[in-house]
Every structure is written in C-alpha cells, then in structure tokens.
Amino acid sequence: MLGNTRVTALILFPALFLLLVPFATAGVPEALSWLKASQQPDGSYGAWAEHQAAAAAMGMFLAEGNSTNSTAAFAWLRAQLENPASWFWGSWGEADVPAASLYAFSQANESVNYPITTPLLLSFQPVAGFKGYYDTAVWSSVESSVDTALALMAAAGIMPAQNKTAAVGFLLSLQNPDGSFNLTATVAEAPIYSLGPDKASATALAVLALNAANYSGNATQAAVQFLRNESASCFGNSNKSYAAAAAAIALAESNETGSAKTATKYLLSLQKPDGGFADASRSNPNASNALDTGWATAALAKADPAGYSGSCNAAPSPTPTPAPQYCGDGACNNGETCSSCPGDCGACSPPSSPSTVIIKVTFPDGSGKPNVNQAVPLSSCATALACFQQAASITCKNYPATGPLACQGHPETTESCFVSAVNGYAGAMGWWVLYVNGAPSAVGVSCYRPAANDAIELRYSTAAAAVDSTPAPATTPVPTATTLPSTSPAPAPTQAATAQPTTAKSPALQENSTGGKEFGQDLGAGKGGSAGEANQTLPAPKPPALISTGFFTAQNAPALLIAAACIAAFAAAAIYLRKREAG
C-alpha cells in the first residue's frame, strides 16, 4: 500500500506542477535566451544604447518578472537617467531615448528618481511637442510624434497638466485622415528613426500615448482602426517586427484582443533562428538586436497567440499579366521604336542640330512628383545646373567656390550649388545625386559643363542613408550632389537598433534605423533618427590637456606633487636625525 502511495505521488506531483506552472508563450524562451546572452556584464547592451537596454529590460520583466538580468538592466538605466550629465540630456540629446527608458520603468516594479528625470524630460518640450528628430531640411532638432508619444507614455501621469495638454494637441495635429500619424509636420515617415521607422510604429506609439494621457476622442478610435487594418494585412507582409510588436501592445491595451493576437502571430513568423528579432528597416535586418527583440518579447507577453486560430492575410500582391513580347522578334512593329526596342528597330539617330542635352529627374516612389525627361538646347546651359533650371525648379544651398570647392579651369564660378530640392521635393533621408550618361558625376552641378547630346540626371538616392554611423568628413569635399560640404552643420546623432559602438565617434548623418538612434540610424542609418534612427555616435572624448609638453602633465601632477612632498619630508627627517647624532 505504501508503495502504491509513493507511485501515485510520483505521478500526481509532476502533473500538479504542470497545472500550476503556465506554459511558456511560444517564441518567448528563445527571445529571452538571446536577450540574456547578448547583455553585457554591467546590464547594458552597449554604449549609447539606452533605448535598447530599456526594451530588453521591459521585455524580460513582462515575460518572467524580476530576474537577475532585468534587474541589472534597470540598475544600469537608472544610473544613466539620474545623471544630468548623461549624453541624452545634453545638446546631442533626444527626448525619445530617456522617454523610452522611463516608459520601461513604468511597465515594471522598478523605481526611478522622477524629481530629477521629469524636469530634464520636459526641457525637450519647447512649446507643444517634444523634440528629438533631427531634420536635415532645417539642420535642427524638431518636434516629432515619436518623441512626443514616448514622453507621454513615460510621464503623462506626473507632468503638469498644461504640458500634457500641449503634447496631446501637438500629437493630434499629425494625424492623417486614415487614422495614422506622421513623424513631423513635414516628414511622413523616416526609416532612419529606429523608434518610429514607419507610420504603423508611430501610430502604435501614439495610441499608447493617448491612452496614457486618458484621451478618449475619436482620434484614438481612428488610430486603432488603422492598426487593426495593418494587423489584418500582416503589416504589408514587409517583415516589420518592430511595427508588429508595438501595434500588438497598443491593440492589447485598447482591448482589441483578436487583432493583438493576429499581430503577435505574424510577429512569431519573423523570429530569427537565434531567437532574436530585427525589423526590416534596420541597416542590418538579418542580425537580431535588443530593441526589436525586447519589444517583441513584451508584445508576446501581453498578447500570447497560443491557441488563437485567427491569422492575417499575407498573400502576395497579384502578379500583373505580362505584356506581349514583341521586342526581339526581328520585326519593328506593334508600336516598337528605336528607343523601346533598338534590336528590332535599330539605334536611334542622334538629335538634329542644334545640339541638345537630355535632362532627367528621377523622384523616389511615394514622392507624388512626376519624373522629368526632356531635351533642352545645349546653348541654354553652360553648366549642368543651368541645364536643369531649364526643365525644373532647383533649390540650392550655395557655398563659396574656393579651395577644394572651386571648379577647376573655371574660376568664373564663384559659388557651388548643393541641390537641396527639385520641384519642391527635398525628402528627408537622402540626397540628390548627379549622373552623367548613366554614371555618377565626379563633380557637382555647378562645375560640370555638358557636351552635345549628354544625358544628365538628378536621382534622389537614399544610399547615404543606409550607413548607421558615417563620420562627418574631416576635410571639405568637392561639392558634388553626392556629398555635403563640411561648412554645413552636422546633423545630430540618431538611434539605430543594431549599432552598439564601444567607443565614441563623431556625429553621424541620419540613417535607416539601424536605426538613433536608429542613427543611424542611420544618413545614419536612427534617428533617424528615431530610432533611429537608426546608431548613436557622439564626438570622441578629448584627452586631458597637457600643462606642458614635458614630463609634468595634468594627469600625473598629483602623483608628482605627493612624491616631491615625500622626498622633502625624508630630507628634513635625515637632517633632524643627523643634528641629534651630532648633538
């Protein structure tokens, strides 16, 4: 009988244990393993990466409660937040980095010194919204939906009423008719901004912010409907793990349980083999990072899709019916021309006199601007800039054409134009690049002298924005459309999820987020920015100045003075003892 009792106990105890211990959410153990393995001994995830540590700490706490790893991450964050000298509170600061960190504290049983952090956070609110996104169109930090939303998420309950009202009003001013939110008053979205690389992410943060501010107007319902639609469409099947995670959390906190689970079910399909996550907007979307993995872990903890039968529609867009293939059949017919099918119709004859220059302008998708393609007389344009001005409206940032900026062989050119906008389109994350006969030009639009029948083109390119942390040029470059003269103000660093520099760097241009940052991600590939952003990059710390060029420096001065004092003391003691012996 006793033996049977023991057998029964051995069977029932494990069964009871399984009933008492909840099954782990799918994907969470693997994500936790990645977060813990990637954490540094001090609890951080690298220098300038508070936003990544915040996401990781939040995800670990929500998935398993207080743990050694989450406690270490919060301790490291607390030390940064409570130090007014921390980089993100200074001139290179961005509201979203400390706000994201403070938001993580609000999600856990962790405390922080709000009397120190709240005034510092409010310093980013000049009038209504919170600043942080660095806009290269105006070369300054501007108010953004992401910075404002995160500030409200972090401190809506403790900031003064007038600050909260102003922030909510600014946030609502950026809402679109479809319920989504733009990044700024002039920029719809910026993949360089790691904490808000697209409209779905910015809208999810806006919903969380409006809920935190206890706003209950129609704007929230419209934003939630936008997120429901995004979830139902698998976020465009675009591998946006950050957007899916943020949307899942926003939908779950808005009691949209089904849509939240749909979002996390799609999110699970994006998990990397190593257990981590990386949003498609990052400069390295194939490498897991703490920002996306932390948010994904938090989302899975809040909206566990286990057992949920609903799913999103990830069917690819229908493939268009291919056009009939006439080119290549050896006959010039069916509307073929020398331009569309030179193999059948022969090469086109060169243009007749007078000589012409073909002007092309290629705008990015979504710009709403029609491309330009027309011929202008060569006699009307002594420079490429003059040619383009015959066919389009060109906005320049002019710099003195001296030194490296001078047009070689043409001293009459006194200014060099850096093209900042064409037909009113400036963009936010790229540059206008000059091409001549299909290849990038070695000189800029003010210096290139077209030849007869040249094809010159301005293409809007984000190639420069795909680098998270490109250092500012050390010397002034030749003013081609692909470079920015060093006389221009350098953008602030932005955040990008994957960059974890171990040493400080010079400020980078903004990127796709990988990233603020992020920097960067980052145009460094941050913020943006947000982000970035894309990669946080800051000026390298200067070594202590030498008092002289000799042996005596500011660093070793205390030691040398102590040594000198010791020598003097020993000398005095020796003299005293000798006198005693002599007496």
Disulfide bonds with the S-S distance in Angstrom:
Cys234-Cys312 1.79
Cys327-Cys341 1.96
Cys332-Cys345 1.87
Cys338-Cys348 1.83
Cys381-Cys387 2.13
Cys396-Cys417 1.99
Cys407-Cys447 1.98
